[in-house]
Amino acid sequence: MGMRTLFMMALAITALVFGSISPASAGEKKIDLALCAPTQVFTIDIDNPYILYSPVGRQWRLVGEEDDEIIIVRITVLDETETLYPGTFNVLTRVVEELEAVDENEDGFIQNDEVIEQSFNYYAQRTADDTLCYFGEEVWEPAEEEVFALFDNGDEPVPGEVVDGLERNEEGEWRADEGMASSPGVFFPASDDALPGTKFQQENGPPDALDEMKIVGSGSVLLEDVTIDGVAMEDVTFEDVRRGREFNPVDGDKGYKTFARGVGIILDEDFQIKETGVLP
C-alpha cells in the first residue's frame, strides 16, 4: 500500500475519532509569561508528559501531505545545550532539532536535497513544576542554486549536524536574551494546567516571533500504522491527549497540534506520527 493511501486512511480515522475530544469549556485561563522569566530556576531534564523532551535521543517522525507532496517532519532531542543570558542568569537550555523534508521519491527516508528547513530550538523546564519554557531558535534553509549531495542507501542527515547546502535564515530566528522586548515564552503549561481553555504565548520575540496556543480539547485519538519504541502497531489509541490551536498574530495563520500523555506530539495539522522512541 502506498504512502499516499496510508495517509488518506489516517486522515479519515483522525477525522472520525476527533469526535471523542471534548471542546474547551466557557472558562479561560491565560498563563503568565512571568513563569518563564530568566530569574526562575530551570532544568534541561524535560519531562512534561505531553512534550517529553528527554532523554537525549528521543525522536518523533511525522508524515503528511502538503501541496500534493509527501512531507516528513523529524524532531530529535539532541545531546547539546545552549546557554542564554550568559554572564547574568546563565540559563542552560536543551537543544531540540526539527527537520522538515519533501519525500520526493516517497521511500520514507530524508536525503540532503529533500530538506526544506532545519531548526535548533532552545527549551528548559521550570523546576517548580513542569511548565516548559521556550527560549528561541536558530533556523537553516536551502541556499539558492546550491548543489546538494545525496546520501547513499537511505542514510539520513545526522541529528545535530547542519545539513550540507543549508544557510542561516536570521530573519526567521529569535532569542529570548536578544532585544529589549524579548523574553522566554510558555511553550506548554504544567501538566496540571494543561486543560481546555488554557491559553499561553509560546514565543515572545517581537516583531515577528509571537506565536500563541490555546488548548481547545482533550480526550482520545486512534491512529493507524504507528511504531513506538520499536513496536509496530496497526492501530493504537492514545487515551489522554490535548489538542492545541496555534495562532500567529502577525499574519493571522492558525493550525492545530495534538499531544499525547507519555508520548508527546502525535499530530501536527495534517501530519501524523509514524514513529517515535529513543534512538540507540
C-alpha positions as CSV (number, residue, x, y, z in Angstrom):
1,M,0.0,0.0,0.0
2,G,1.4,3.4,-1.0
3,M,2.3,6.2,1.4
4,R,-0.4,8.4,0.0
5,T,-3.1,5.7,0.5
6,L,-2.0,5.2,4.1
7,F,-2.0,8.9,4.7
8,M,-5.6,9.4,3.4
9,M,-6.7,6.4,5.6
10,A,-5.1,8.0,8.6
11,L,-6.9,11.3,7.9
12,A,-10.2,9.6,7.7
13,I,-9.7,7.9,11.0
14,T,-8.4,11.1,12.6
15,A,-11.5,13.0,11.5
16,L,-13.7,10.2,13.0
17,V,-12.0,9.9,16.3
18,F,-11.6,13.6,16.9
19,G,-15.3,13.5,17.8
20,S,-14.2,12.0,21.2
21,I,-12.2,15.1,22.1
22,S,-14.1,17.4,24.4
23,P,-14.2,21.1,23.4
24,A,-12.9,23.9,25.6
25,S,-15.2,25.0,28.4
26,A,-16.5,28.5,28.7
27,G,-13.9,29.4,31.3
28,E,-10.4,30.5,30.1
29,K,-7.1,30.8,31.8
30,K,-4.0,32.6,30.4
31,I,-0.6,31.5,31.6
32,D,1.6,34.4,32.8
33,L,4.9,34.8,30.9
34,A,6.5,35.6,34.2
35,L,6.5,31.8,34.9
36,C,9.3,31.6,32.3
37,A,11.3,34.7,33.3
38,P,15.1,34.1,33.4
39,T,15.0,34.6,37.2
40,Q,13.2,31.3,37.6
41,V,15.1,28.0,38.3
42,F,15.2,25.6,35.3
43,T,16.2,22.1,34.4
44,I,17.0,20.6,31.0
45,D,15.5,17.2,32.1
46,I,12.3,18.0,30.4
47,D,9.6,15.5,31.5
48,N,6.4,17.4,30.9
49,P,4.3,14.3,29.9
50,Y,2.8,16.0,26.8
51,I,6.1,17.1,25.4
52,L,8.8,14.7,26.8
53,Y,12.0,16.4,25.5
54,S,14.0,13.8,27.4
55,P,16.0,11.6,27.4
56,V,18.6,12.6,24.8
57,G,18.0,10.8,21.6
58,R,14.2,10.7,21.8
59,Q,12.8,11.3,18.3
60,W,9.5,11.7,16.6
61,R,8.8,11.2,12.9
62,L,5.5,12.6,11.4
63,V,4.4,12.2,7.8
64,G,1.8,14.3,5.9
65,E,0.9,15.8,2.6
66,E,1.2,19.5,1.6
67,D,0.7,20.9,-1.9
68,D,0.5,17.4,-3.3
69,E,3.9,16.4,-1.8
70,I,4.7,14.0,1.0
71,I,6.4,15.8,3.8
72,I,8.4,14.2,6.6
73,V,9.0,16.1,9.9
74,R,11.7,14.7,12.2
75,I,12.1,16.0,15.7
76,T,15.1,14.9,17.8
77,V,16.2,15.7,21.4
78,L,20.0,16.4,20.9
79,D,22.9,15.9,23.3
80,E,23.5,19.6,23.0
81,T,22.8,22.6,25.2
82,E,22.7,26.4,24.7
83,T,23.3,29.0,27.4
84,L,21.1,32.1,27.3
85,Y,21.7,35.3,29.2
86,P,25.4,34.5,29.6
87,G,27.1,36.4,32.3
88,T,23.8,37.2,34.1
89,F,21.2,34.5,34.6
90,N,23.1,31.8,32.6
91,V,20.0,29.8,31.7
92,L,21.0,26.4,30.3
93,T,18.6,25.1,27.7
94,R,18.2,21.8,25.9
95,V,18.6,21.9,22.1
96,V,15.8,20.1,20.1
97,E,16.3,19.8,16.3
98,E,13.3,19.9,13.9
99,L,14.0,18.8,10.3
100,E,11.4,19.2,7.6
101,A,11.9,17.5,4.2
102,V,10.0,16.7,1.0
103,D,9.9,12.9,0.4
104,E,10.3,13.3,-3.4
105,N,10.7,9.6,-4.1
106,E,8.3,8.5,-1.3
107,D,10.7,6.0,0.2
108,G,10.2,7.2,3.8
109,F,13.8,8.5,4.1
110,I,15.2,12.0,4.3
111,Q,18.0,12.9,1.9
112,N,20.1,16.1,1.8
113,D,18.5,17.6,-1.3
114,E,15.0,17.0,0.2
115,V,15.5,19.1,3.3
116,I,13.5,22.4,3.2
117,E,14.1,23.6,6.8
118,Q,16.2,22.7,9.8
119,S,15.9,24.5,13.1
120,F,17.6,24.2,16.5
121,N,15.2,25.1,19.3
122,Y,16.1,26.0,22.9
123,Y,13.9,24.7,25.8
124,A,14.1,24.5,29.6
125,Q,11.6,23.4,32.2
126,R,10.7,25.1,35.5
127,T,11.8,23.1,38.5
128,A,8.9,24.4,40.5
129,D,6.5,22.5,38.2
130,D,6.7,21.0,34.7
131,T,6.0,24.2,32.7
132,L,8.0,24.1,29.5
133,C,9.7,27.4,28.5
134,Y,10.8,28.3,25.0
135,F,13.9,30.5,24.6
136,G,14.3,30.8,20.9
137,E,15.5,29.0,17.7
138,E,18.2,29.0,15.1
139,V,17.0,28.4,11.5
140,W,18.7,27.0,8.4
141,E,17.2,26.8,4.9
142,P,18.4,25.7,1.5
143,A,20.7,28.2,-0.3
144,E,19.6,29.2,-3.7
145,E,21.2,27.4,-6.6
146,E,23.1,25.1,-4.2
147,V,24.2,21.7,-5.5
148,F,23.3,19.0,-3.0
149,A,25.0,15.7,-2.4
150,L,22.7,12.7,-1.9
151,F,23.2,10.3,1.0
152,D,23.6,6.7,-0.2
153,N,21.5,3.7,0.8
154,G,18.9,5.7,2.7
155,D,21.4,7.2,5.2
156,E,19.8,10.3,6.6
157,P,21.3,13.6,7.9
158,V,22.9,13.1,11.3
159,P,20.8,14.7,14.1
160,G,22.5,17.8,15.3
161,E,24.6,18.4,12.2
162,V,23.7,21.2,9.9
163,V,22.7,19.7,6.5
164,D,25.0,20.3,3.6
165,G,23.8,23.1,1.4
166,L,21.7,25.0,4.0
167,E,22.4,28.6,5.1
168,R,21.3,30.6,8.2
169,N,18.0,32.4,7.9
170,E,18.5,35.0,10.7
171,E,15.2,36.7,9.8
172,G,13.4,33.6,10.9
173,E,15.2,33.3,14.2
174,W,14.7,34.7,17.7
175,R,16.3,34.6,21.1
176,A,14.8,35.5,24.4
177,D,18.0,37.2,25.5
178,E,18.2,39.5,22.4
179,G,16.1,42.6,22.1
180,M,14.7,44.8,24.8
181,A,11.1,43.4,24.3
182,S,12.0,39.8,24.1
183,S,11.6,37.2,26.8
184,P,11.0,33.4,27.1
185,G,7.7,32.0,26.0
186,V,5.5,29.4,27.6
187,F,5.8,26.5,25.1
188,F,3.5,24.2,27.1
189,P,1.9,24.7,30.5
190,A,2.4,22.5,33.5
191,S,0.6,19.2,33.2
192,D,-1.9,20.2,35.9
193,D,-2.8,23.3,33.9
194,A,-3.0,21.6,30.5
195,L,-6.8,21.8,30.4
196,P,-9.2,23.0,27.7
197,G,-9.5,26.8,27.8
198,T,-5.8,27.4,28.8
199,K,-4.0,30.0,26.7
200,F,-0.3,30.7,26.5
201,Q,2.2,32.7,24.4
202,Q,4.8,30.3,23.1
203,E,7.1,32.9,21.6
204,N,7.9,36.4,22.7
205,G,10.4,37.7,20.2
206,P,8.8,40.7,18.6
207,P,8.1,41.9,16.0
208,D,7.8,38.5,14.2
209,A,8.0,35.7,16.7
210,L,4.8,35.9,18.7
211,D,3.1,32.6,18.3
212,E,0.3,31.7,20.7
213,M,-1.6,28.5,21.6
214,K,-4.9,27.6,23.3
215,I,-5.8,24.1,24.4
216,V,-9.2,23.5,22.7
217,G,-9.9,19.9,23.6
218,S,-9.0,16.7,25.4
219,G,-9.8,13.1,25.0
220,S,-8.5,10.2,23.0
221,V,-7.3,9.6,19.4
222,L,-7.0,6.4,17.3
223,L,-4.3,6.4,14.7
224,E,-3.0,3.7,12.3
225,D,0.4,2.3,11.5
226,V,2.4,3.8,14.3
227,T,5.7,2.4,15.7
228,I,6.5,3.2,19.3
229,D,9.8,2.2,20.9
230,G,10.4,-0.3,18.0
231,V,7.0,-1.9,18.3
232,A,4.9,-1.6,15.1
233,M,1.1,-1.4,15.6
234,E,-1.6,-1.5,13.0
235,D,-3.6,0.9,15.2
236,V,-3.1,2.5,18.6
237,T,-5.4,4.6,20.8
238,F,-3.8,7.5,22.6
239,E,-6.1,7.7,25.7
240,D,-5.1,11.1,27.2
241,V,-4.5,13.8,24.6
242,R,-4.6,17.6,24.4
243,R,-5.4,19.4,21.2
244,G,-4.0,22.9,20.8
245,R,-4.9,25.6,18.4
246,E,-1.9,27.7,17.3
247,F,-2.3,31.3,16.3
248,N,0.2,33.7,14.7
249,P,-1.0,37.3,15.5
250,V,1.5,38.6,12.9
251,D,-0.1,37.0,9.8
252,G,-3.3,35.5,11.3
253,D,-2.3,31.9,10.5
254,K,-3.9,29.1,12.5
255,G,-3.1,25.5,12.9
256,Y,-3.7,22.5,15.3
257,K,-1.3,20.2,17.2
258,T,-2.2,17.2,19.3
259,F,-0.1,15.9,22.2
260,A,-0.5,12.6,24.0
261,R,0.5,11.9,27.6
262,G,3.6,9.8,27.8
263,V,4.3,10.1,24.0
264,G,4.5,13.8,23.0
265,I,3.3,15.2,19.7
266,I,1.2,12.8,17.6
267,L,-0.5,15.2,15.1
268,D,0.6,18.5,13.6
269,E,-2.2,19.8,11.5
270,D,-2.3,17.2,8.7
271,F,0.9,15.4,9.8
272,Q,0.5,12.1,11.7
273,I,3.1,10.5,13.9
274,K,4.6,7.4,12.2
275,E,7.4,6.5,14.6
276,T,8.7,7.6,18.0
277,G,11.1,6.3,20.6
278,V,14.7,6.8,21.9
279,L,17.4,6.2,19.3
280,P,20.1,3.6,20.0
